[in-house]
Amino acid sequence: MIAVIGEALVDLVADASGSLAARPGGGPYNTARTIGRLGVPVTFAGRLADDSFGRLLDAGLAESNVTAGIPRLSAAPTTLAVAGIGHGGSAEYRFYLDGTSAADLEYQELLGALPPDLTAVHVGTLGLVLEPIATSISWLAVAGLPAGALLMVDPNCRPAAISARATYLIRLTRLVGRADILKASVEDLAYISPGQPAEEAARGLVSAGARVVLVTDGPRPARAFLASGEVLAAEAPKIEVADTIGAGDSFGGAFLAWWTARGLGPSDLAEPPLVHEALAFAAKVAALTCTRIGADPPRAAELSGPLII
């Protein structure tokens, strides 16, 4: 069982006329839905609000075969992000965070939400920024995970939401030291290690403790930097882009789903052929996500060949 920890929010996506459409979102929420749609058991350990948007988010989990791990609803309103679509379908975000539901998760409740058959944990995005959930995730990664559980970290850096960059980077460094997989876009790497080439920044994260660093770069090949020093690459399929909302989340979710479905664990990350196959699968799932509006990851039936073997 995979547990995905972090925020669920509603993306208010603006079109050219300025009209807004409400769509379920949040990096970890999108990741959990990707895993569930691919047929792999997953729990979403994030707080939902007791409002109409919270009910929309809860319905999105259910229709994607995701178990809601935090049953208590927050009295705070749902966290919001206003997304404008820029050049090439990329999204630009403004967040409405203060006093909202995504932050509302203390450590003991998070610990109690983890399933007994836990094999892997995914954390990231605003879950590494907002309090108290960010501190709860840090404690879990350092002391709360069962032995042998794989940890995947996706910083998915949102500079507009990070008020104290230095504090954020200290927390991220601690997580990297425990991470088995770190997934980052080239934009994330530029924020984490400004002025460094992406390759150098990725190798630095491997040196800091991550067993494998996965790097996405839009339509260019995705890469995996291994602890051995080997670098693998997988081409992104050629597609017509509707928008890129949720593509990185789908990539990370697909990699972890592929890995877990085969019963693989942290030690198997030293096997380049396995990592390369998972990398190629993740690139395919992310590309399919880009062919639809909003974070709408594909289901297993849309992919050629079964996921679970």
N, C-alpha and C positions, 0 to 999 in steps of 0.2 A: 504494500500500500504506500502510495506517495502522499505526503502532506505538503500543500502549497500555502505559504504564510505571507500575508501582506494585505494590501488594500483592495477593496472593491469600490468603484465610483461610477458615476454616470458621465459619459462624454457628451457634451452638447456640441454637436458638429455643425459648423456654420457653412452654408453653401454660398455661392457667388452673390445671391440676393440678400444675404444676411439672415435668412431663416435658419432656425436651429432645430435639429433632430436629436432626440435623447436616445443614446445607445449605451448598453452596459459596457463597462470598461474597467481600467486599472490593470497594470502589468501582471501582478500575481493572479488576479481574477481571470484574465485572458489565458494565462498559462494553464490554470486548472481546467478551464473549459476545453483547451486543446487536448490535454491528457485524457479527460473524460470522453471526448468525442472519438478519440483513437482507441477506446475500449480498454483502457488501463485503469484499475481502481484508484481513485484519488479523493482526498478530503481537502476542502478549502477552509483553512483556519484564519478567517478574517471576519471582522465585525460588519454586520449589515444594520441599517437603520430601520426604525419602525415608522416608515413613511412610504409613499407611493413608489418612490425610486428604489427603496430597499426591497419592496415586493417585486419590482421589475428585475432586480439583481438576483433575488432568490429564485425566481422563475427561470432565469438564465442558467443558473447552476443545475436545477432539476432537469431541464431539457437537454443538458450536456452530460448527464450521468455523473454529476459531481455531488458528493455528500457535503452538506453544510456542517462544519465541525464546531461552530460557535452558535449554539441555539439562542442565546439571549440577545435580543435586539437592542440597539442603542437608542436612547431618547434623543440623541443629537441627530441633526439632519444628515442626509447622504452627502458625502464628499463629491464635489463637482469639478470637472475640467472642461473648459471651452476650447475646442479644437478647430483651428482653421487649416484648410488644406492648401499647401503651398506648391512650389514647383516640383514636378515629378511625382505628385501624389503624397509628398511628405506632410506630416502633421506638425503644427506649431501649437503649443498648449499654454493656457493660463489657468491656474488652479485656484479653487476656493476651498481652503483647508481649515481655517480657524473654527474651532468648536464643532467639527464634523465627526462623523461616525468612524471613519477609517482608522483614526488614531487610538480608538477606545478599546485597548486590549492589554491587560496586565499579564504578568508572567505566569502566575499560578493557573489562570484560566486557559492560557495558551498551552501550558504543559498538560492540562487535563483534556485538551481537545485532540491530542495526538492519538492515533489509533494504535492498538496493541501490537499489530502486525506491521509496524512501520519499517520500511526499507530505505526510503529516500525522502529528503526534505528540500524544498525549493523556497528561497526567500529573495526579496528584492524590491526595487522601485521605491515608492513612498513609504513602504514598511521599514526602510532603513533611515527614514528622515523624521517622521512624525512620532511624537511621544504621547503615551508610554509604549506604543508597540515597538518602536525601534530598540529601546533598551530591553524589552522582553525578548526580541529576536536575538540580540547579542548574548544575553544570558543563556538562552536555549542552545545556541551554537557552541558556546564555550563549555557548558556543564550539563545540559539537559538532554542531549541526544543519546539514544541507545548505542552501544558499541556496534560498529559495523554499518550504521546508517550512513548513506551517501548524502553529502550536502552540496547542493548547487546554489550558487549566488549569482543573481543578475542585477547589478547596480542600476541599470537603466536610468542613468543620472538625469535628473530634472533640475537644472541650475535655478530655474525660477522658483522652485520650492525649497531650496537649500539656503537657509539664512546664515549658517555658520559652516563655511566650507572646511575649515581646519578640523572641527569636531567631527564632521561627516567623514572625512578621510581617515581619521584615527579609528573610528568605528569600522569602516570598510576594511582597513588594514588588518584588524583583528579577525574579521570574517574570512578574509583571504587566507590567513594563516591556518584556518580550519577547513577551508573549502576543498572539496574534491574536484569540482568543476566550477569554473567562473566563466560566465558568458558576458561578453561586452561588445558593443558596437565601436566602430572607430571614433564616433563622437564621444562615447563614454571614455575611451582611452585618452582622448584629447583633454577631457575635463579632469581626469584623474592624474595624468602625467603631461601637463601642458609643455609644448615645445619638443616633445619626443616623437619620433616616428612610431606608428602603431606597432610595428614589429618589436621595437625595443621596449615599448611599454608593456606589451603582452609577455615578453620574456621576463620582464621585471616582476610581473605578477606570479609567474611560475616560480621564480626565485624566492618570492615572499611566502610560498607555501602551497599554492594551487597545483593540483596534479595535472590538470588540463585547463587551458584557457581557450575558449571558443570565441572567435572574432568574426562579426558580421560587418559587411561593407556594402549595403544596398544591393545593386544588381551584380556587383563583382563577387568573385568566389569567396565563400566562407572558409575560414582557416581554423585549424586546431593546433595549438602549440603544446607539445608534450614535455613532460619532465625530462625525458631523454635528450631533448634538444631537437627532435624531429618535428617538422612542420608539415601538416597535411592540408589539402585544399579540395573543395567540392564546388563545382560550378552551379550557379543559380539557374534554374530553368528559364527559358525565354517566355515571357508572358506579356499581356497587355495590362498595365497597372491601373486599377481603379483608385486605390489609395494604399498607403503603407501602414495604416493604423493596425496595431496588433501583430505586425509581421515578426518583430523580434521576440515577442512573447510566444508566438506560435513556434518559432525556431527552437527556443529553449525548452518549451513543453514537449515538442516532438522528439528532441534528442533524449530527454529524460524518459519519456514514454517508451521509446525504442529500447533504451538501455535496460529499464526495469522489466519490460515484458519478456526479456530473454534471461532474466535472473542474474544479470551481471551486477557487480558491485564495484567498490572503489579500486580494488587491486587490478581489475580487468582494464582500467584506463591506461595501463602500460602496454596494451596490445594495439598497435597502430591499425591493423585491418578492421578491428571492431570499431574503433573510434571513427575511422573513415566512413564506414557504412552508416553509422549513426549520423554523422555529419551530413552526408548526402541526403539521407531521409529528412533531416531537419530542414535543409535547404529547399527541398521539394514542398514540404508542408507550408513553409513561410511564403513561398512563391504563390501557392494556391490561395493563401489568405489575402495576398495583394490583388487578386482578381475580383474581389468583392468589396463593397462599401462597408467601412467599419471593421471592427475586430470580429470576424466571422470565420473561425478556423474550420478546416475541412473535417469530415468524418471519415472513419476507416474505409467505408464503402466507396468513397471517391478516389481512393488510392489503389494503384495496381498492386495486387498481392496482399496477403494478410500481414498485419503488424505482429501479432502474437504467434510464435512458432513453438 
